[in-house]
């Protein structure tokens, strides 16, 4: 009886239904037994899932907690610094008010350390010997007026290690705090030669004209300090600088940071140096030698240290002294520092491990209970399983042989087709889906054979086009002039040039030739578009421009040469192509360089030790060639001296892009030229520029032709 596979399978299912009742017990027993295995498997999966979830959750909570913690610590330091800034600026305002309103204050004298004892926290006046020797009565009157600032210095001195005022006239009023109290000790050098105007804190605030913080330093008492300095003013303008010394180590200790076996806190400055740390040894300990954490051996820690010095905040897993820990950090913008804290993984992973062990224990008890049930059901179904097993095997073999025979025949035929015999035809007559599949394979074989023939013809055509483009590229390269031998070893000039097309053939070109024995003509041009049309138009433009230049060499009117070339290129230019051109002629006897710029990038001129500058004509730049007939062009000139160099290029140099679509740009070009050896050969200079562009572009595809020409005048 003819029927399709679907009907045959229904018949097999009906036959299996008769056996289902007899095999029900077996199926249940086997299912229960398999369920036991699944329970064990799921037990492990659930335990791992719970561990993973709890670990992930705990990790995220730890990251948030650490982030909030270090941010609070950093803000605590920032608040202390802001208080210092406010105190310094308030002190500067008070000083400005005293000097600007002298009628409101009485003159008074402060103790002089040259003549008596100064106690801790007591304001005093110090004037160096050099300043005192060159001073007049006005200076001492100014110090007696400024002495009124002592009423402000005394309360501030209780909170800081030093508060002081340095005048533009060289005097110093200060209130220093000795941690041990009692008498202050001054060196003879300090009393005789200390001039606040020579101090770093004074210079920084005076130059910036605003509040500044110095870098960390060690004062005479061995304290690690920073100084907040801000300028003050009088009626004549800038009058001096006030400063407040802060004990940075005391500020750090106010964060309450302590270290443990797997945790620690530290402060990093903008140079990657650890200033303070709760660790006494290891990679995060404070080092006597300057050590940049960004250069440490642990790459992940070095990367995060760079982010810390950049003012960023984050929480990341890093390796410190061979152990993986969580590193959290936040910036202290006022000082350019960053506060960091590490926490060991053990503290984070403990909840996940505890959840996994607890869940595994409960699942193990459940599995043991199920195992007893499995054994009881398995014993009862074992006998029935043996009886039905033989019957099922016999029926399966018969059914498989009946259904699989045409499929095996189809498989063998497909293998032969896959080996390359596309003329093979499958002969399967089953009046079902298998026969339909065989007919589809036969139709596919016919289509595949036709496709392969078409593909062979297309491949041959593509290879022919590639060969022709390769020949065209060689022809184009051969049309560009070569430096050697006629243009190498010249006593009056040095020249080199090169062009790198973006496609097989390009639209850029350069040219150089002698108009006569004393005049050298150079050209760099860029045709609109790319590929074969641009290359053909390039050949025409190069030939036309050189022919007119050679014909006009006795007159020297090169603006007219460019104008004639423009008219010729406009004739029959139905494709509306155009070319930007820079054309110049160097007189080797005088160094005069005459040029015409027709819409091209202005070249760069390198003269002596000066920075590169653009050679720009007066007025608006002229238009490219091939746009409009009858256009007049402007001729300009300049005089080169021995050693001067002119760099000509196309926009493929400045418009080179990298993988992030960023342009190389004119500023990078000028920087690259500024850094070259002015006495190096031109060929090396151009080679360095090509390497600079290639390094900048990286793996980005070249978007435009790159053409460069360098000319150095050596003098007659």
C-alpha positions as CSV (number, residue, x, y, z in Angstrom):
1,X,0.0,0.0,0.0
2,X,1.4,3.4,-1.1
3,X,1.6,6.0,1.7
4,X,3.9,8.9,2.7
5,X,6.3,8.9,5.6
6,X,3.9,10.7,7.8
7,X,1.3,7.9,7.4
8,X,4.0,5.2,7.9
9,X,5.1,6.9,11.2
10,X,1.5,7.0,12.4
11,X,1.2,3.2,11.7
12,X,4.4,2.6,13.7
13,X,3.0,4.8,16.6
14,X,-0.2,2.8,16.5
15,X,1.7,-0.4,16.8
16,X,3.8,1.0,19.6
17,X,0.6,2.0,21.4
18,X,-0.3,-1.7,21.8
19,X,2.9,-2.3,23.6
20,X,2.7,0.9,25.7
21,X,0.4,-0.7,28.3
22,X,2.8,-3.6,28.7
23,X,5.8,-1.4,28.9
24,X,4.2,1.2,31.2
25,X,5.8,-0.2,34.3
26,X,9.2,-0.4,32.7
27,X,8.9,3.2,31.5
28,X,8.0,4.4,35.0
29,X,10.8,2.5,36.7
30,X,13.4,3.7,34.1
31,X,12.0,7.2,34.4
32,X,12.2,7.2,38.2
33,X,15.8,5.9,38.0
34,X,16.8,8.5,35.4
35,X,15.1,11.1,37.6
36,X,17.4,10.2,40.4
37,X,20.4,11.0,38.2
38,X,18.8,14.2,37.1
39,X,18.2,15.2,40.7
40,X,21.8,14.7,41.5
41,X,22.8,16.6,38.4
42,X,20.4,19.4,39.2
43,X,21.6,19.5,42.8
44,X,25.1,20.4,41.6
45,X,23.7,22.9,39.0
46,X,21.5,24.6,41.5
47,X,24.3,24.8,44.0
48,X,26.6,26.4,41.5
49,X,23.9,28.8,40.3
50,X,23.2,29.9,43.8
51,X,26.9,30.3,44.5
52,X,27.3,32.3,41.3
53,X,24.3,34.5,42.0
54,X,25.2,35.2,45.6
55,X,28.8,35.8,44.6
56,X,27.7,38.2,41.8
57,X,25.3,39.9,44.2
58,X,27.9,40.1,47.0
59,X,30.5,41.4,44.5
60,X,28.2,44.1,43.3
61,X,27.3,45.1,46.8
62,X,31.0,45.2,47.7
63,X,31.7,47.4,44.7
64,X,29.0,49.8,45.7
65,X,30.1,49.8,49.3
66,X,33.7,50.3,48.5
67,X,32.9,53.0,45.9
68,X,30.8,54.9,48.5
69,X,33.5,54.4,51.2
70,X,36.4,55.8,49.1
71,X,34.3,58.6,47.9
72,X,33.4,59.6,51.5
73,X,37.1,59.4,52.4
74,X,38.2,61.5,49.4
75,X,35.5,64.0,50.1
76,X,36.6,64.2,53.7
77,X,40.1,65.2,52.5
78,X,38.5,67.6,50.0
79,X,36.6,69.3,52.8
80,X,39.8,69.8,54.8
81,X,41.5,71.2,51.7
82,X,38.5,73.5,51.0
83,X,38.6,74.8,54.6
84,X,42.3,75.6,54.1
85,X,41.6,77.3,50.8
86,X,38.8,79.4,52.4
87,X,41.1,80.3,55.3
88,X,43.9,81.3,52.9
89,X,41.6,83.4,50.8
90,X,40.0,85.1,53.9
91,X,43.5,85.8,55.1
92,X,44.4,87.4,51.7
93,X,41.2,89.5,51.8
94,X,42.1,90.8,55.3
95,X,45.6,91.6,54.2
96,X,44.3,93.5,51.1
97,X,41.9,95.4,53.3
98,X,44.6,96.5,55.7
99,X,46.9,97.7,52.9
100,X,44.1,99.4,51.0
101,X,42.6,101.2,54.0
102,X,45.6,102.3,56.1
103,X,43.6,105.1,57.8
104,X,41.5,102.5,59.6
105,X,44.5,100.8,61.3
106,X,47.1,101.9,63.8
107,X,50.8,101.2,63.2
108,X,52.2,98.4,65.4
109,X,55.4,96.4,65.8
110,X,55.8,92.7,65.8
111,X,58.6,90.7,67.5
112,X,61.8,90.3,65.5
113,X,63.6,86.9,65.7
114,X,66.9,88.8,65.0
115,X,66.5,90.5,68.4
116,X,64.6,88.2,70.7
117,X,62.8,84.9,71.4
118,X,59.7,83.8,69.5
119,X,57.3,81.4,71.0
120,X,55.2,78.8,69.2
121,X,52.2,80.4,67.6
122,X,53.5,84.0,68.2
123,X,53.4,86.2,65.1
124,X,56.8,87.7,64.1
125,X,58.4,89.9,61.4
126,X,61.5,88.7,59.5
127,X,63.4,90.9,57.0
128,X,66.5,89.5,55.4
129,X,69.8,91.3,55.6
130,X,69.7,92.2,51.9
131,X,66.2,93.6,52.0
132,X,66.9,95.5,55.2
133,X,70.1,97.0,53.7
134,X,68.3,98.4,50.7
135,X,65.1,99.5,52.4
136,X,63.9,102.9,53.4
137,X,61.4,104.3,55.9
138,X,58.5,103.3,53.6
139,X,59.3,99.6,54.0
140,X,59.2,99.8,57.8
141,X,56.0,101.8,57.8
142,X,54.5,99.2,55.6
143,X,55.5,96.4,58.0
144,X,54.0,98.2,60.9
145,X,50.8,98.6,59.1
146,X,50.8,95.0,57.9
147,X,51.4,93.9,61.5
148,X,47.7,94.3,62.1
149,X,47.3,90.9,60.3
150,X,48.7,89.3,63.5
151,X,45.2,89.3,65.0
152,X,44.1,87.0,62.2
153,X,47.3,84.8,62.2
154,X,47.0,83.9,65.9
155,X,43.7,82.0,65.7
156,X,44.6,80.4,62.4
157,X,48.0,79.2,63.8
158,X,46.1,76.9,66.2
159,X,44.9,74.8,63.3
160,X,47.9,74.8,61.0
161,X,51.7,74.2,61.2
162,X,52.4,77.6,59.7
163,X,50.5,80.8,58.6
164,X,52.5,83.5,56.9
165,X,52.4,86.6,54.6
166,X,55.1,87.4,52.1
167,X,55.3,90.9,50.6
168,X,56.4,91.9,47.1
169,X,59.0,94.1,49.0
170,X,60.6,91.0,50.6
171,X,59.4,91.1,54.3
172,X,57.7,88.1,56.0
173,X,55.1,88.0,58.7
174,X,54.5,84.5,60.1
175,X,53.1,82.5,63.0
176,X,54.7,79.0,63.2
177,X,53.5,76.2,65.4
178,X,56.0,73.9,67.1
179,X,54.3,70.5,67.9
180,X,56.1,70.4,71.2
181,X,55.3,74.1,72.1
182,X,57.8,76.5,73.7
183,X,60.4,78.5,71.8
184,X,60.9,78.5,68.1
185,X,64.3,77.8,66.7
186,X,65.6,79.7,63.6
187,X,68.7,79.0,61.7
188,X,71.1,81.9,61.0
189,X,70.7,81.3,57.2
190,X,66.9,81.7,57.5
191,X,67.2,85.0,59.5
192,X,69.9,86.4,57.2
193,X,68.7,85.4,53.7
194,X,65.1,84.2,53.7
195,X,63.2,86.1,51.0
196,X,59.6,84.9,50.4
197,X,59.8,86.1,46.8
198,X,62.2,83.3,46.1
199,X,60.0,80.6,47.5
200,X,58.0,78.1,45.3
201,X,54.7,78.9,47.0
202,X,55.1,82.6,46.4
203,X,56.1,82.2,42.7
204,X,53.2,79.8,42.0
205,X,50.5,82.0,43.4
206,X,52.1,85.2,41.9
207,X,52.3,83.6,38.4
208,X,48.7,82.2,38.4
209,X,47.1,85.1,40.2
210,X,44.9,82.8,42.1
211,X,44.9,80.2,45.0
212,X,47.3,77.3,44.4
213,X,48.5,74.2,46.3
214,X,52.1,73.1,46.2
215,X,53.3,69.6,45.9
216,X,54.0,67.5,49.0
217,X,57.3,68.4,50.8
218,X,59.0,67.7,54.1
219,X,59.4,70.8,56.4
220,X,62.1,71.5,58.9
221,X,60.3,69.5,61.6
222,X,60.1,66.4,59.4
223,X,56.4,66.8,58.7
224,X,55.0,66.0,55.2
225,X,53.3,69.2,54.3
226,X,51.5,71.0,51.5
227,X,51.2,74.8,51.2
228,X,48.0,76.7,50.2
229,X,49.0,80.1,48.7
230,X,46.9,83.0,47.4
231,X,47.8,86.5,46.3
232,X,46.7,89.7,48.0
233,X,46.5,93.2,46.5
234,X,46.8,96.9,47.5
235,X,45.9,100.1,45.7
236,X,48.8,99.6,43.3
237,X,47.8,96.0,42.4
238,X,49.6,92.8,43.4
239,X,51.1,93.2,46.8
240,X,52.3,89.7,47.9
241,X,51.2,86.2,48.8
242,X,49.7,84.6,51.9
243,X,50.3,81.0,52.7
244,X,49.1,78.2,55.0
245,X,51.1,75.1,55.7
246,X,49.0,71.9,56.2
247,X,50.3,68.7,57.7
248,X,49.1,66.3,55.0
249,X,49.8,63.2,57.1
250,X,47.3,64.4,59.7
251,X,44.7,65.0,57.0
252,X,45.2,61.4,55.8
253,X,45.0,60.0,59.4
254,X,41.6,61.8,59.8
255,X,40.2,59.3,57.2
256,X,40.6,56.6,59.9
257,X,42.2,54.4,57.3
258,X,43.8,51.2,58.7
259,X,45.3,48.1,57.1
260,X,44.7,44.4,57.5
261,X,45.8,41.1,56.1
262,X,43.8,41.6,52.9
263,X,42.8,45.3,53.1
264,X,44.7,48.6,52.9
265,X,44.2,52.3,52.0
266,X,46.6,54.7,50.3
267,X,46.8,58.1,48.5
268,X,48.3,58.4,45.0
269,X,49.5,61.7,43.5
270,X,49.3,62.8,39.9
271,X,52.7,61.3,39.2
272,X,51.6,57.8,40.3
273,X,53.7,58.0,43.5
274,X,52.2,56.6,46.8
275,X,52.2,59.5,49.3
276,X,50.5,57.7,52.2
277,X,49.6,54.1,52.9
278,X,48.4,51.9,55.7
279,X,50.7,49.2,54.4
280,X,54.2,49.1,55.7
281,X,55.6,46.8,53.0
282,X,54.7,45.5,49.6
283,X,53.7,47.2,46.3
284,X,51.4,49.7,48.0
285,X,53.8,50.7,50.8
286,X,55.3,54.2,50.8
287,X,58.8,54.1,49.2
288,X,61.7,56.2,50.0
289,X,62.7,56.2,46.4
290,X,60.3,57.8,43.9
291,X,58.2,54.9,42.4
292,X,55.5,55.3,39.7
293,X,52.7,52.8,40.4
294,X,51.7,53.1,36.7
295,X,55.0,51.3,35.8
296,X,54.6,48.4,38.2
297,X,54.9,44.8,37.1
298,X,51.2,44.0,37.6
299,X,49.6,45.3,34.4
300,X,46.1,45.5,35.8
301,X,47.2,47.5,38.8
302,X,49.3,49.7,36.6
303,X,46.3,50.3,34.4
304,X,44.1,51.3,37.3
305,X,46.9,53.5,38.7
306,X,46.8,55.4,35.4
307,X,43.1,55.9,35.8
308,X,43.6,57.2,39.3
309,X,46.1,59.8,38.2
310,X,43.6,60.8,35.5
311,X,41.1,61.8,38.1
312,X,38.7,58.8,37.5
313,X,36.7,56.7,40.1
314,X,36.0,53.0,39.8
315,X,36.1,49.6,41.5
316,X,38.1,46.8,39.7
317,X,39.6,43.4,40.5
318,X,43.5,43.7,40.4
319,X,46.5,41.8,41.5
320,X,48.6,43.2,44.4
321,X,51.7,41.4,45.6
322,X,50.5,38.2,43.8
323,X,46.9,38.2,45.3
324,X,43.7,39.3,43.6
325,X,41.9,42.0,45.5
326,X,39.2,44.6,44.8
327,X,40.6,48.1,44.3
328,X,38.3,51.1,44.8
329,X,39.4,54.7,44.2
330,X,38.0,58.2,44.0
331,X,39.7,61.5,43.0
332,X,40.7,64.5,45.3
333,X,40.5,67.1,42.6
334,X,41.9,70.1,44.6
335,X,45.3,68.4,45.0
336,X,45.3,66.2,41.9
337,X,45.5,63.2,44.3
338,X,43.4,60.0,44.4
339,X,42.3,57.9,47.5
340,X,42.4,54.1,47.0
341,X,41.4,51.1,49.1
342,X,41.9,47.4,48.5
343,X,39.7,44.5,49.9
344,X,40.6,40.8,49.7
345,X,38.4,38.5,47.6
346,X,37.9,36.2,50.7
347,X,35.6,38.8,52.3
348,X,33.6,39.1,49.1
349,X,33.3,35.4,48.2
350,X,32.4,34.1,51.7
351,X,28.6,34.5,51.3
352,X,28.6,32.6,48.0
353,X,30.6,29.7,49.4
354,X,28.3,29.5,52.5
355,X,25.2,29.4,50.3
356,X,26.7,26.7,48.0
357,X,27.6,24.4,50.9
358,X,24.2,24.8,52.6
359,X,22.3,24.1,49.4
360,X,24.5,21.0,48.6
361,X,23.7,19.5,52.0
362,X,20.0,19.9,51.6
363,X,20.0,18.5,48.1
364,X,22.1,15.5,49.2
365,X,19.5,14.5,51.8
366,X,16.7,14.8,49.2
367,X,18.7,12.6,46.8
368,X,19.2,9.9,49.4
369,X,15.5,9.7,50.0
370,X,14.7,9.4,46.3
371,X,17.4,6.7,45.9
372,X,15.5,4.3,48.2
373,X,12.3,4.8,46.1
374,X,14.3,4.2,42.9
375,X,15.6,0.9,44.1
376,X,12.2,-0.4,45.0
377,X,10.6,0.5,41.6
378,X,13.6,-0.8,39.7
379,X,13.5,-4.2,41.3
380,X,9.8,-4.7,40.3
381,X,10.3,-3.5,36.7
382,X,13.5,-5.4,36.0
383,X,11.6,-8.6,35.0
384,X,9.1,-6.9,32.7
385,X,12.0,-4.9,31.1
386,X,13.8,-8.1,30.0
387,X,10.6,-9.5,28.4
388,X,9.8,-6.4,26.5
389,X,13.4,-5.6,25.5
390,X,13.6,-8.5,23.0
391,X,10.3,-7.6,21.4
392,X,11.1,-3.9,21.0
393,X,14.5,-4.7,19.5
394,X,13.0,-7.0,16.9
395,X,10.3,-4.6,15.9
396,X,12.8,-1.7,15.8
397,X,15.1,-3.6,13.4
398,X,12.4,-4.4,11.0
399,X,11.0,-0.8,11.0
400,X,14.4,0.7,10.6
401,X,15.3,-1.5,7.7
402,X,12.1,-0.6,5.9
403,X,12.4,3.2,6.4
404,X,16.1,3.7,6.1
405,X,16.8,1.8,2.8
406,X,15.8,4.7,0.5
407,X,17.5,7.2,2.8
408,X,20.7,5.2,2.5
409,X,20.4,5.2,-1.3
410,X,19.9,9.0,-1.2
411,X,22.9,9.4,1.0
412,X,25.2,7.4,-1.3
413,X,24.1,9.4,-4.3
414,X,24.7,12.8,-2.6
415,X,28.2,11.6,-1.6
416,X,29.0,10.9,-5.3
417,X,27.7,14.3,-6.3
418,X,29.7,16.0,-3.5
419,X,32.9,14.3,-4.9
420,X,32.3,16.2,-8.2
421,X,30.1,14.0,-10.3
422,X,27.4,16.6,-11.2
423,X,26.0,14.3,-13.9
424,X,24.8,11.8,-11.3
425,X,21.0,11.3,-11.2
426,X,19.2,9.9,-8.2
427,X,16.6,7.2,-9.0
428,X,14.3,6.7,-6.0
429,X,10.7,5.7,-6.4
430,X,8.9,5.8,-3.0
431,X,5.9,8.1,-3.8
432,X,6.7,10.1,-0.6
433,X,8.8,13.0,0.7
434,X,12.0,11.0,0.1
435,X,11.3,10.8,-3.6
436,X,10.5,14.5,-3.6
437,X,13.8,15.2,-1.9
438,X,15.7,13.1,-4.5
439,X,14.1,15.1,-7.3
440,X,15.1,18.4,-5.5
441,X,18.7,17.1,-5.3
442,X,18.7,16.3,-9.1
443,X,17.4,19.9,-9.8
444,X,20.0,21.4,-7.5
445,X,22.8,19.4,-9.3
446,X,21.8,21.0,-12.6
447,X,21.7,24.5,-11.1
448,X,25.0,24.0,-9.4
449,X,26.7,22.9,-12.6
450,X,25.4,26.0,-14.4
451,X,26.5,28.2,-11.4
452,X,30.1,26.8,-11.4
453,X,30.4,27.5,-15.2
454,X,29.3,31.1,-14.7
455,X,31.6,31.5,-11.7
456,X,34.6,30.3,-13.7
457,X,33.9,32.9,-16.4
458,X,33.4,35.6,-13.8
459,X,36.7,34.7,-12.0
460,X,38.6,34.8,-15.3
461,X,37.2,38.2,-16.1
462,X,38.1,39.5,-12.6
463,X,41.7,38.2,-13.0
464,X,41.9,40.0,-16.4
465,X,40.8,43.3,-14.9
466,X,43.2,43.0,-12.0
467,X,46.1,42.3,-14.4
468,X,45.2,45.4,-16.4
469,X,45.0,47.6,-13.3
470,X,48.4,46.3,-12.2
471,X,49.9,47.2,-15.5
472,X,48.1,50.7,-15.3
473,X,49.6,51.3,-11.9
474,X,53.1,50.4,-13.2
475,X,52.6,52.8,-16.2
476,X,51.4,55.6,-13.9
477,X,54.4,55.1,-11.6
478,X,56.7,55.2,-14.6
479,X,55.3,58.5,-15.7
480,X,56.2,60.2,-12.4
481,X,59.8,61.6,-12.5
482,X,62.6,59.9,-10.7
483,X,65.0,61.8,-8.5
484,X,68.1,59.8,-9.6
485,X,70.3,60.4,-11.5
486,X,69.7,63.9,-12.9
487,X,68.2,65.3,-9.7
488,X,70.5,63.7,-7.1
489,X,73.8,65.1,-5.8
490,X,73.0,68.7,-7.0
491,X,75.1,71.4,-5.3
492,X,72.3,74.0,-5.3
493,X,69.4,72.0,-4.1
494,X,68.2,68.7,-2.7
495,X,64.9,67.2,-3.8
496,X,62.8,64.0,-3.2
497,X,59.2,63.1,-3.8
498,X,56.8,60.1,-3.6
499,X,53.1,59.2,-4.2
500,X,51.1,56.4,-2.5
501,X,47.8,55.8,-4.3
502,X,44.7,54.8,-2.3
503,X,43.5,52.5,-5.1
504,X,45.3,50.6,-7.9
505,X,45.8,53.9,-9.7
506,X,45.6,57.4,-8.2
507,X,44.7,60.9,-9.1
508,X,47.6,62.7,-7.4
509,X,50.8,63.5,-9.2
510,X,54.1,65.4,-8.7
511,X,56.5,66.7,-11.3
512,X,59.9,68.4,-11.4
513,X,62.1,69.4,-14.3
514,X,64.6,72.0,-15.3
515,X,63.3,74.9,-17.4
516,X,66.9,75.8,-18.2
517,X,70.2,75.3,-16.5
518,X,69.3,77.8,-13.7
519,X,65.6,77.3,-13.0
520,X,63.9,74.3,-11.4
521,X,60.1,73.8,-11.8
522,X,58.2,71.7,-9.2
523,X,54.5,70.7,-9.2
524,X,52.2,68.9,-6.8
525,X,48.5,68.3,-7.9
526,X,45.4,66.5,-6.8
527,X,42.7,65.4,-9.3
528,X,39.1,65.2,-8.1
529,X,38.0,61.6,-7.7
530,X,40.0,58.4,-7.6
531,X,40.7,55.3,-9.7
532,X,41.1,55.1,-13.5
533,X,39.2,58.3,-14.5
534,X,41.3,60.4,-12.1
535,X,44.5,58.7,-13.3
536,X,43.7,59.5,-17.0
537,X,42.9,63.1,-16.1
538,X,46.2,63.3,-14.1
539,X,48.2,62.3,-17.2
540,X,46.5,65.0,-19.3
541,X,47.0,67.7,-16.6
542,X,50.6,66.8,-16.0
543,X,51.4,66.8,-19.7
544,X,49.5,70.1,-20.5
545,X,51.1,71.9,-17.5
546,X,54.6,70.8,-18.4
547,X,54.2,71.7,-22.1
548,X,53.0,75.2,-21.4
549,X,55.8,75.7,-18.7
550,X,58.5,74.6,-21.1
551,X,57.1,76.8,-23.9
552,X,57.0,79.9,-21.6
553,X,60.4,79.4,-19.9
554,X,61.9,82.5,-21.6
555,X,59.1,84.9,-20.3
556,X,58.8,83.7,-16.7
557,X,55.0,84.6,-16.5
558,X,53.9,81.5,-14.8
559,X,50.5,82.8,-13.9
560,X,49.8,82.9,-17.6
561,X,51.2,79.3,-17.9
562,X,48.7,78.1,-15.3
563,X,45.9,80.1,-17.0
564,X,46.7,78.5,-20.4
565,X,46.7,75.0,-18.8
566,X,43.3,75.8,-17.2
567,X,41.8,76.8,-20.6
568,X,43.2,73.6,-22.2
569,X,41.8,71.3,-19.5
570,X,38.3,73.0,-19.7
571,X,38.1,72.0,-23.4
572,X,35.9,68.9,-23.7
573,X,35.8,68.3,-19.9
574,X,32.3,66.8,-20.1
575,X,32.9,64.8,-16.9
576,X,33.4,68.1,-15.0
577,X,36.7,66.9,-13.4
578,X,39.1,69.4,-12.0
579,X,42.6,69.4,-10.4
580,X,44.2,71.5,-7.6
581,X,47.8,72.5,-8.5
582,X,50.7,74.1,-6.8
583,X,53.3,75.2,-9.4
584,X,56.6,76.8,-8.4
585,X,59.9,77.7,-10.1
586,X,63.2,78.1,-8.1
587,X,66.0,80.3,-9.5
588,X,69.1,78.4,-8.3
589,X,71.2,81.6,-8.7
590,X,69.2,83.9,-6.4
591,X,67.0,81.7,-4.4
592,X,63.9,83.4,-5.7
593,X,60.9,81.1,-5.6
594,X,58.0,82.1,-7.9
595,X,54.8,80.1,-7.4
596,X,51.1,79.9,-8.4
597,X,48.6,78.1,-6.1
598,X,45.5,76.9,-8.0
599,X,43.2,75.9,-5.1
600,X,45.9,73.5,-3.6
601,X,47.0,73.0,0.0
602,X,49.5,75.7,0.9
603,X,53.0,74.2,1.3
604,X,55.0,74.5,4.5
605,X,58.3,76.5,4.6
606,X,61.0,75.6,7.1
607,X,63.5,78.4,7.6
608,X,66.5,78.2,10.0
609,X,65.4,77.4,13.6
610,X,61.9,78.8,13.0
611,X,58.7,76.8,13.3
612,X,57.1,75.6,10.0
613,X,54.8,78.2,8.4
614,X,52.4,78.1,5.5
615,X,53.2,79.7,2.2
616,X,50.0,81.7,1.7
617,X,49.4,84.0,-1.3
618,X,47.8,87.4,-0.6
619,X,44.1,87.7,-1.1
620,X,41.7,84.9,-1.8
621,X,43.2,81.5,-3.0
622,X,42.8,80.8,-6.8
623,X,40.4,78.2,-8.1
624,X,41.4,74.7,-9.3
625,X,42.1,74.0,-13.0
626,X,39.4,72.6,-15.3
627,X,36.5,74.5,-13.7
628,X,36.0,77.6,-15.8
629,X,37.8,78.9,-18.9
630,X,39.3,82.4,-19.0
631,X,40.2,82.5,-15.4
632,X,43.3,84.6,-14.4
633,X,45.7,83.4,-11.7
634,X,47.9,85.2,-9.2
635,X,51.7,84.8,-9.2
636,X,53.6,85.2,-5.9
637,X,57.3,85.0,-5.0
638,X,59.6,84.7,-2.0
639,X,63.4,84.4,-1.6
640,X,64.9,81.3,-0.1
641,X,68.2,81.3,1.8
642,X,70.7,78.5,2.2
643,X,69.1,75.6,4.2
644,X,65.5,76.7,3.7
645,X,63.1,73.9,2.8
646,X,59.7,73.8,1.1
647,X,57.3,70.9,1.8
648,X,54.5,70.3,-0.8
649,X,51.8,67.8,-0.2
650,X,48.2,66.8,-1.1
651,X,45.2,66.6,1.2
652,X,45.7,62.9,1.5
653,X,48.4,63.7,4.2
654,X,46.3,65.9,6.5
655,X,43.0,64.0,5.8
656,X,44.4,60.6,6.7
657,X,42.2,59.0,9.3
658,X,42.7,56.4,12.0
659,X,40.4,53.7,13.3
660,X,38.3,56.2,15.3
661,X,37.7,58.4,12.2
662,X,40.1,61.1,13.6
663,X,42.0,63.3,11.0
664,X,45.8,63.5,11.0
665,X,45.4,67.2,10.6
666,X,47.6,70.2,9.9
667,X,48.8,70.5,13.5
668,X,50.2,67.0,13.6
669,X,51.9,67.7,10.3
670,X,53.5,70.8,11.6
671,X,54.6,69.0,14.8
672,X,56.1,66.2,12.8
673,X,58.1,68.7,10.7
674,X,59.1,70.6,13.7
675,X,60.7,67.5,15.2
676,X,62.8,66.5,12.2
677,X,66.5,67.0,11.8
678,X,66.8,70.1,9.6
679,X,70.1,68.7,8.2
680,X,68.8,65.2,7.4
681,X,68.4,64.2,3.8
682,X,65.0,65.0,2.2
683,X,64.4,61.3,1.6
684,X,64.7,60.6,5.3
685,X,62.4,63.5,6.2
686,X,59.7,62.2,3.8
687,X,60.2,58.7,5.1
688,X,59.7,59.9,8.7
689,X,56.5,61.6,7.7
690,X,55.2,58.5,6.0
691,X,55.9,56.5,9.1
692,X,54.2,59.1,11.2
693,X,51.0,58.9,9.1
694,X,51.1,55.1,9.0
695,X,51.5,54.9,12.7
696,X,48.6,57.3,13.2
697,X,46.3,55.5,10.8
698,X,46.9,52.1,12.3
699,X,44.7,49.5,10.6
700,X,42.4,52.1,9.1
701,X,42.1,51.9,5.3
702,X,43.8,54.6,3.3
703,X,41.1,56.9,2.1
704,X,43.0,59.2,-0.4
705,X,46.2,59.3,-2.4
706,X,49.2,60.5,-0.3
707,X,51.7,62.6,-2.2
708,X,54.7,64.6,-0.8
709,X,57.6,66.6,-2.3
710,X,60.4,68.1,-0.4
711,X,62.8,70.8,-1.8
712,X,65.8,72.2,0.1
713,X,67.7,75.2,-1.3
714,X,71.5,74.9,-0.7
715,X,72.5,78.3,-2.1
716,X,74.7,79.2,-5.1
